[in-house]
Amino acid sequence: MSMTLEEENERLVTQFCRDWSNRDAHALAEYLSDDVVYQMYEGHPDIIGPEAFIKTMDGFLKGLKAVDWEITRSYAIGELVINERIDHFIAHDDKRSNHPEIAGFFLVRDGKIKLWRDYSLPAGISVAAAAK
């Protein structure tokens, strides 16, 4: 049985999120279209293109002890994949570790992430918890 476009897009984004644990910006850039637009958080300037992504993320990722993106919910609607995550960035000095709760919006075209915007959720309030 073949997967639907929505299933393929959700699988791609889920694998992309899992691969952050490898801390390899070059490998992550393989998921991105040549003209990807990425906004790391509200108000942050757009990062445009895989090379800019690598330049921005390579040193950051290599400077961490571990990364684990925990997806708590994920939905696909056509080309759009929305996920709720807790991004665990584990620093060598645990006081500098960070665990933001994120709502991620990914536009997937032709098997690549073309647009990606992350939005911080209010501290201690996840969309899943608020929905209960």
C-alpha positions as CSV (number, residue, x, y, z in Angstrom):
1,M,0.0,0.0,0.0
2,S,1.5,3.3,-1.0
3,M,1.6,6.3,1.3
4,T,-0.4,9.4,0.7
5,L,1.3,12.7,0.1
6,E,0.3,13.8,3.6
7,E,1.8,10.6,5.1
8,E,5.0,11.1,3.1
9,N,5.3,14.7,4.2
10,E,4.7,13.9,7.8
11,R,7.2,11.1,7.7
12,L,9.9,13.4,6.1
13,V,9.4,16.1,8.8
14,T,9.4,13.5,11.6
15,Q,12.7,12.0,10.3
16,F,14.2,15.5,10.0
17,C,13.3,16.2,13.6
18,R,14.8,12.9,14.7
19,D,18.0,13.5,12.8
20,W,18.7,16.6,14.9
21,S,20.1,14.1,17.4
22,N,23.1,13.5,15.1
23,R,24.1,17.2,15.4
24,D,25.1,17.4,11.7
25,A,24.0,20.6,10.0
26,H,25.2,19.3,6.6
27,A,23.0,16.2,6.8
28,L,20.0,18.2,8.0
29,A,20.4,20.6,5.1
30,E,19.8,17.6,2.7
31,Y,16.1,17.8,3.8
32,L,15.9,21.5,2.7
33,S,15.0,22.9,-0.7
34,D,17.5,25.1,-2.4
35,D,15.4,28.1,-1.7
36,V,14.2,27.2,1.9
37,V,13.1,29.9,4.2
38,Y,13.6,29.2,7.9
39,Q,12.5,31.4,10.8
40,M,14.1,30.1,14.0
41,Y,11.7,31.9,16.3
42,E,9.3,34.9,16.1
43,G,11.2,38.1,15.1
44,H,14.4,36.2,14.1
45,P,15.5,37.2,10.5
46,D,14.8,34.5,7.9
47,I,17.6,32.1,7.1
48,I,17.4,31.6,3.4
49,G,19.0,28.6,1.6
50,P,20.8,25.5,2.9
51,E,24.2,27.2,3.0
52,A,22.9,29.9,5.3
53,F,21.3,27.2,7.5
54,I,24.6,25.3,7.7
55,K,26.5,28.5,8.6
56,T,24.0,29.3,11.3
57,M,23.6,25.9,12.8
58,D,26.9,24.0,12.4
59,G,28.9,25.5,15.2
60,F,25.8,25.6,17.5
61,L,25.1,21.9,17.0
62,K,28.7,20.8,17.4
63,G,28.9,22.8,20.6
64,L,26.2,20.8,22.3
65,K,26.5,17.5,24.2
66,A,23.2,16.2,22.8
67,V,20.0,17.2,21.0
68,D,16.7,15.4,21.1
69,W,13.5,16.8,19.6
70,E,10.5,15.2,21.2
71,I,7.4,15.3,19.0
72,T,4.3,15.3,21.1
73,R,1.8,15.8,18.2
74,S,2.0,16.0,14.4
75,Y,-0.5,16.7,11.6
76,A,-0.3,16.9,7.9
77,I,-2.7,18.9,5.7
78,G,-1.6,18.6,2.1
79,E,1.9,20.2,1.8
80,L,1.7,21.6,5.4
81,V,3.0,19.6,8.4
82,I,2.5,21.0,11.8
83,N,4.1,19.5,14.9
84,E,4.3,20.3,18.5
85,R,7.7,19.5,20.0
86,I,9.9,19.9,23.0
87,D,13.4,20.6,21.7
88,H,16.0,19.4,24.1
89,F,19.3,21.1,23.6
90,I,21.8,19.6,26.1
91,A,24.8,21.7,26.8
92,H,28.1,20.4,28.3
93,D,27.3,22.8,31.2
94,D,23.8,21.6,32.2
95,K,22.9,25.1,33.4
96,R,23.0,26.2,29.8
97,S,20.7,23.4,28.5
98,N,17.5,24.6,26.9
99,H,14.1,22.8,26.5
100,P,11.7,25.1,24.6
101,E,8.2,24.0,23.7
102,I,7.7,24.6,20.0
103,A,4.9,24.6,17.4
104,G,6.6,24.0,14.0
105,F,5.1,24.7,10.6
106,F,6.8,23.0,7.6
107,L,5.8,23.5,4.0
108,V,7.0,20.4,2.0
109,R,7.2,20.5,-1.8
110,D,8.7,17.8,-4.0
111,G,10.1,15.9,-1.0
112,K,12.0,18.9,0.5
113,I,11.2,21.4,3.3
114,K,10.6,24.7,1.5
115,L,9.3,26.9,4.3
116,W,9.9,26.3,8.1
117,R,8.7,28.5,10.9
118,D,9.0,27.7,14.6
119,Y,6.9,29.4,17.2
120,S,7.6,29.2,21.0
121,L,4.7,28.1,23.1
122,P,4.1,29.9,26.4
123,A,6.3,28.5,29.2
124,G,4.8,25.5,30.8
125,I,1.7,25.4,28.6
126,S,1.8,23.0,25.6
127,V,-1.0,22.9,23.0
128,A,-1.6,19.3,24.0
129,A,-2.1,20.2,27.7
130,A,-4.2,23.2,26.9
131,A,-6.5,21.0,24.7
132,K,-7.4,18.8,27.7
